[in-house]
Amino acid sequence: MNYLFGNKHNVSAGINIKRVLQKKQVLKALYFGGAMSNAEIGKQLGVSAPKMNELLRELIQDNLVKDLGPGTSSGGRRPSIFGLVKNGFYLVGISIGIYKTGIAIFDASNNEVYTKIFSVKIEKNIQVFKKIKGHLDEVIEKSGINPSKIIAGGIEMPGLVNSEKGINKTYFPEYDNLHELIGQLFPFPMFFENDAKVRAYAEKHFGLAKKVDHALILNIDWGVGMGIIVEGNLYRGNAGFAGEFGHLPIVENGILCKCGKKGCLETVASATAIVRMAKEGILEGNSSLINEYTGDSVESIEIYHVINAAKAGDQFAISILSNVAHWIGKGIVFLIQIFNPEAIVLEGIASETQKFMEAPIQQAINTYSNHDISNETKIKFSKLGIKAGIKGAAALALEKLVMVQNHN
């Protein structure tokens, strides 16, 4: 496997570079598309059947691909189906959040081998990556896998990220090449990207945007981020900062946002906003199950207290979620009329509270949008769950690994 995924200095001069690149493309196609026939892979990659037979035979010898037997015939001889060997290689996915970090190892079949959540959180200090490296070493050891089979890792993080240049202007503004610093810490290639873009990548390959060419993925978490899919590809914008939807000033005379502007969408349509509204409402005398969950400690209120109270039928908690949903829907109207997407997928808090948010979001869209445009956009709620970021980060690592090495 080293000749496939080793760096350019480890590749022997005798290796046929074009053939190596084709093999990596086969592995990538099977990772994202699942088991396929020779003809299906060849059609996707633009490779002839005889050449594909050779590539598959060599990948089988490398113990990276296996023949799964005959598939379904559409007439004539049944084609052989090929898939990846589960333990042929592994990928690491890391999600750094503002309160915790999740690390997972995935096998070649995109199954979680080992996952753990740590208390490490994003901070404006490069030492955070050393802490994560220590936890990753622990995860690899406990997983029991051969570390040499990990070919790459991906990190999702909040902030203004330009992954091509290797910068995060929000958390590490003094560093102009995080790739180099991170690369010195990890024994395999490690890539990073803005969290909302990673979630969009996950939805495109594994979620509700899989068969959609033009989609917007809204990550409603402690902040509000957006990933943009244009013609089936992740769109980053001129400087890599496309999708800062949460900092669209939408509330006149609104409260101060952490970005320094007043009335940003994030101040009324995020987990941070939900917690703030809950605290303010309780202090104003609203009766709620939230009080019971926190022992009447207003300062102890967390997002899960509000969500659990709503699920238990608490009207105050439900009203907060409904209010937040209204602002999300009003913000979505801008997106629909500017982008005209086929689908908008909501994930994070919005996905977890779909039963309370779906109707108010749609009502706001119906109220403020041009129906001839909005009727063409489907509003969906993600099914990937809380591990979407980790899964997307690992998959993005494979994508970038193949792209980078293809340019070497």
Secondary structure by P-SEA (a helix, b strand, c coil): cccccccccccccccaaaaaaaaaaaaaaaaccccccaaaaaaaacccaaaaaaaaaaaaaaccccccccccccccbbbbbbbcccccbbbbbbbbcccbbbbbbbcccccccbbbbcccccccccaaaaaaaaaaaaaaaaaccccccccbbbbbbbcccccccccccccccccccaaaaaaaccccbbbbccaaaaaaaaaaccccccccccbbbbbcccbbbbbbbcccccccccccccccccccccccccccccccccccccccccaaaaaaaaaaaaaaccccccccccccccccccaaaaaaaaaaccaaaaaaaaaaaaaaaaaaaaaaaaccccbbbbcccccccccccaaaaaaaaaacccccccccbbbbbbccccaaaaaaaaaaaaaaaaaaaaac
